[in-house]
Each structure stands twice: as C-alpha cells, then as structure tokens.
Amino acid sequence: MEIEAQRCVPAATTQLVHYHFAAPPDSKLRTGEHFRVELCLTSRHRSARACFRDHWGPHRFERIGDLFIIPPTAELLARSDEDRSLTSIICQLNAGVVLELFERLPELTDQHLMASLDIRHARIPGLLLRLAEETRQPGFASEMLVDLLARQMAIELVRHGSAIPEHKVHGGLAAWQLRLIDERSRKCAKHPLSPCWPRRAGYRCDN
C-alpha cells in the first residue's frame, strides 16, 4: 500500500492510498481502537469479498462495495480474483468520537456486519470525497475542516446504523465491544491519570 497523503486531526486520521498487487489479494485487516471507513475512488474489483473472522464461519465471504466500514478491534479477511491497482480514501475515526453519540452501546448484529461491507448512503461518499480533496491539497483552516467533516461522518454513520433492521436482541454486548472495553480498561490501569473515554475535541490522534 502506498500512502500519497495523510492528515491527523483530533477526530480521525485520513489517508489517500494506492493499492498495487503482484497477485490477486488475500489479506487481513485488523482495526485498533478506531472505525475504518474506506471509499474506493476507482472501480472496486467485482470479485472483492470479505469475512468478519470473529463473527462468521471461515468459509463465509460477502461482497465488498465501494464504501465499507470496519468496527473497532474487528478482523476482516479480504479477497479478490483480480490484481488491478486501486485508489482509496481511508478515514480512521477515533472510537470515542462515534461511541460518545450513544447513550448505551448497541449490539453489533449480523445485519450491521453485512451492511457495513457495502454502505449505501447518500451523504457519506460526499464527505469522504471532501476529505480526499483536503487530504491531498490542504487549504485554509484545513485541520479544522477535516476534523469537522470526520465528526459529521460519525453522525451520519450512527444514523445509518440506526436505520438498519435488527433481529430480536438477546442481551449482552457484542464481542468487539467487550474487547474494546477490555483494552481500554488495561490501558487505564497502566495510566490511571489519563482519560479512558475521551469526549472532547482535544482528543489526541494516535498513529
């Protein structure tokens, strides 16, 4: 992966990247404590498919659309039968920016996982295109604008997720939520004076 440009602001890190493949890709993506939102700026491989390893069986792969999102701590296996180069804008949203919008953590259902691989939303692609433009050629007050765009996208993603039909909730947190809480708890145990769930715009962006 070649990173053409990168911006880091309190709410997110954005990257304009180029993928070059010597053979059809078969790769693994693992997010840290952030939501990875990615929009392919060229036509994605028609054969592109992915599996959420922690939630699905090893042989279940679903199609990836031009726009997808990976939740925090999730592991995604991605495959394709093509090796054409691709260009994407990636926005790694800090988890706190998204999670602070909820009064309680929602359950990550199979419907949400399916929808996350091919997000159909009128506004989110436009926000990512603005982020791509600002990442490539920063303008006046660029840092403020990128941060605001990232926060707006977090709101749109929450609205989009809330509109997805769900099966009956059986209670308890999803595996990714438990892992995120556990990781946060361990970090706070090591640094008891640091904030565990940052909620202010001054949240430092970790690379």
Buried (B, 14 or more C-beta within 10 A) or exposed (E): EEEEBEBBBBBBBBBBBBBEBEEBBEEEEEBEBBBBBBBBBEEBBEEBBBBBBBBBEEEEBBBBBBBBBBBBBBBBBBBBEEBEEBBBBBBBBBBBBBBBBEEEEBBBBEEBBBBBBBBEBEEBBBBBEBBBEBBEEBEEEBEEBBBBBBBBBBEBBBEBBEEEEEEEEEEEBBBBBEBBBEBBEEEBEEEEEEEEEBEEEEBEBEE
